[in-house]
Amino acid sequence: MHAGDKLPNVALDTPMARVFHEMSAKKLGMTTVVNADGTLAGILTDGDLRRLMEKHGGAVVDMNLAQCMTRNPQTIGPSVLASEALTLMEKRRITCVIVVDDKRKVLGVVHLHDLWGLQLV
C-alpha cells in the first residue's frame, strides 16, 4: 500500500496545476482528493484527465477539482486481503483502490502493479 509521503493526496481546494504536479510526482496515475477533515472526497485519474481534455481542451487547467474528480470511488478497508483487492480491480477494470478507515479517512492506495508483484494470479 502506498501511504504517507508516497500517497498521492490533494485537498479539495488545490489548484489544478498543483494537482497535475502531485499526480506526476507520485507516479501512480491518480491522486486521492480529501476534505479538510481528511475524509475521502474523490479521486482524479490520468484517464479522467484525458477525457476532460478531449471535452474541454486546455480549459481543464482553469477548472476546479470538484468539477473534475470522480466522487465515491472504489474503496476497501484496511483488513481486506490483497487477493480480494485484486479481484475488485479486475472486476471494475480499475488500476487502483483507495484504502479508508471506518470514518472514510484515507489510509493509502493499493495499485494493481503492487499486487502483480505478489504473484497472486
N, C-alpha and C positions, 0 to 999 in steps of 0.2 A: 504494500500500500504506500502511496505517495502521501506524505504528511509533513507538517511543519514547513520548513523553508522550501521543500520540494513540491508542495501543493500549489497548483495554480489557483489563485484566490484573489478576487477583487470585490470591493464594496459596490453596492448598487449605484452609487453616485459617481463612480470612476469614469473619467472621460475616455472615449473610445480609443484614442491614441495610446493611452496608458494600458488599456485592456489588450490591445494588439501586442504591446511590449511584453506584458505578463505571459500571454499565450506563447509567444516566441521564446522567451527566456526559459520557460519550464518544459517545453518540448513534448507536451502530451496532446497537442492538437485541440485543446479545450481549456476553459477556466471555469471554476465554480464562481457563482455570484452570491454574496451573502448580505443579509440585512445587518443593521447596526448591532444587533444582539448576537451576531454570529450564526443565526439560523439560515438555512438554505433558501435563497430567493429564486435561483435558477442556474442554468448552465449556458455557456456560449461555446460553440464548437467551430472548428475550421469549416465544416460543412454548412453550418448556419451562415457564416460569413460569406462563403461562395454564393449561396442562394440569395443573400441580401445584396451582394454586389451585382448579380445578374439582374435583379429587380430595380435597384436604386442607384447603381454605379457608385461614384465617389461620394455621394451624399451620405453614405453609411458613416463616414468619419464624423459627421455632424449630428448623427442620431444619438439618442440617449440609450443607455444599456437596457433599460426596461423595454424599449421598443424592439430590441434585437435578440434578447435571450429567450431561451425556452424555459417556461415556468414548469414546475413539477416534473423535473427529470427523474429518471430511474434511480432509485436509491436502494441500499441494503444496510442492515445493521452490522455492528462490529463482530457479531458471533457467526455470521453467515460463512459457510465453508467456501473455499476457493472454487471447488467444483460447481457449487450452486451459482456462484457469481459468473462463472464461465458459461453455464447453461443459460442464464438470463441474458448475457450479452449476445450469445449466438441466436437465441430466440428473437430478441429485439433488434438484432443486426446493428448493434452499437459497439463502440470500441472501449468504452469506459463506463464505470458505475461509481456513484458517489456514496461514500460510507458516512452515515449520520447516526447520531445517538437518538434516544427516545424523545428528545426535545427538538429534533431536526437540526442540531448543531453539526456543522461539517467537521468530520474527523479526518477524512482523507479521500483518496481516489484510487480505485483499482483499475488498471489498464489491461486490455487484452494481451498485450505483449508480455506483461509480467506473468500472466497465467500460462502462456505458452511456454515460458521458461521453466515452469514447474512440471512440464510434461504430464499434464492431467488427461490429455487425449491420447 
